[in-house]
Amino acid sequence: MKRRIRKRRVLKWIGVGLCFVLGAGWILSSSKGVWYAGSEWSIACIGGSLGIGFGDFRFQLWNLGELTTEGEWLVDEFGGVQFWWPSIQQVYGPTDVMFFFPIWMFLLSTTIATMWLWRSDRRPKSGRVNCGYNLTGNVSGVCPECGRAITAADQA
């Protein structure tokens, strides 16, 4: 039981950290674009989305005069969020395909899962409505803390 509680605690805090990282990434990627273009694949964080590409994207960046033949990381200004839904884009040929996944979708699902973990760990109220005394095992019908009669609301 203790090990399960510890795992849940670790998962909750990992979820909080991941929410902050995804939120910051979404905000930053709407103003700056960061990508790596290689000869066979590329990754990008631009326009509020994460992109994964298959194909040779070096030619597109080579025209900008900012990329060598081996491929490297590139940071550039980017104007706002452009990808609100998942999309597939062909760049130069039928084999050069880029898949974009909006960061807000990862952020929303991570936030919901983290909130569920935090909410499910709340301890249930097990005391009287008035004084908060724990009535477990009390059969007398009177609260020993405040001296009042136990009602149906206190038993629930």
N, C-alpha and C positions, 0 to 999 in steps of 0.2 A: 504493500500500500504506500509506504514512504517513497519508494522508487518511482511509482506512478505520479505522485504529487510533485516530486522533484522534476520529472520530465515535463509535466504540465507547466510548472513555473519557468523552466528554461524555454519552452516553446512560446510562452506568453511574452517574455522579454525579447526573444528573437523576432517575434512578430512585430513588437513595437519598434525595434531597430530597423527592421525591413521596411516598415511603413514610412519611417523618416527618410531612409535612403531613397525609396521609390518616389516619395513626394518631392524631395530635393532634386532628384534626377529628372522628374517630369517638368519642374519649374525651370531648371537649367537648360534642358534640351529644347525648350521653346525659344530660347534666345541664342544659344550656341549649338553648333553641330560638331560632333566628334565621330570620326569614322576611320576604319582601317580598310584599305583596298588592297587586296592581294591578287595573285594571278589566278587563283581558283575559287576563292571565297572572300567575302567581306562582311564586316559588322558595322553597324551605325547606330548612333543615338541622336536622332535629329527630329525636329518637329513634334516633340511629345511622344515619340515612339522608339521602340527598339527594332532595328532592321537586321536581317540576316540575308546575305546575298550569295548566290552561286553563279559563278562565271567570272570573266575578267573585267573588273571595273576600273582597272588602272588607266585605261584609255580616257575615260571620262574625266579623271582628275589630272591626267597627263596634260590635257589641253589647257588646264589652268596654270601649268608650269610649276606646280607645287609638289609633284610626286616623282620619285625615282622609279627605275625599272623594277626594283625588288618589292615595292609597296611599303607604305609606312603610315603612321598615324597622322591625321590631319584635323586641326581645329579651325572652325570658320564661323563667322556670324550667320545666324539663321533667323528668318523672320516669322516668329509665331508658331502656334500649334497648327499643323497641317493634317495630321492623321488622327481622326476621331474613331475610326473603325479599322479593323484589320484589312490590309490591302496587299495586292501583288502587283508589282510594276516591272515591266520589261524595259531594259535600258537601251541596248543597241541591237541585240539580236535575240532570236527565240531562246537561246540558251543562257542569256544573261538576265536572271530573274532575281528580284529583291522582294522579300516578304517583310512587311511592317506590322508590328503588334503594338498597339497603343499602351503606353505605360499606365494610364489611368485604369485599365482593366485589371492589371496585376495589382495596382494599389487598392482598388475597391475590394477585390477578393481577399487580399491579405488583411485589410482592415476589418472586414466582416468576420473572418476566421479568428483574428486576434480579439475582437470584441466578444465573440462567443466564448473564447477561452477565459477571458477575464470575468464575464458574467456568470459562467457556469461554476466558477470557484467561489461564488459568494456563499457564505454560511447562512443557512436558513434561520429565521427567528424562532427561537424555541422558548420564549419566555412570555410572561403576561404582557398584555397591551399597556397596562398602567405603570407597573414598576419594573418590568423586564426580568423578573425572577424566573428561573428555570423550574417548570412544574413537572419534570419527568419523575415518575414514580409517586406522585402525590395522589392519594386516594381520599383524603379527608374532606375535600370540597372547599377548603379555605386556604388562601395563600399565606404561608408563614412569614412572608416579608412585610406585606401591608395589611393583612388581616381581613381582606375583602373576600367575598364569595367568588369562586371560580365560575366563569361563564363559558358558553359554547365557543365564543370567539377566542378565549384563552386556550382552549383545548385543540383548536385547529392548527 
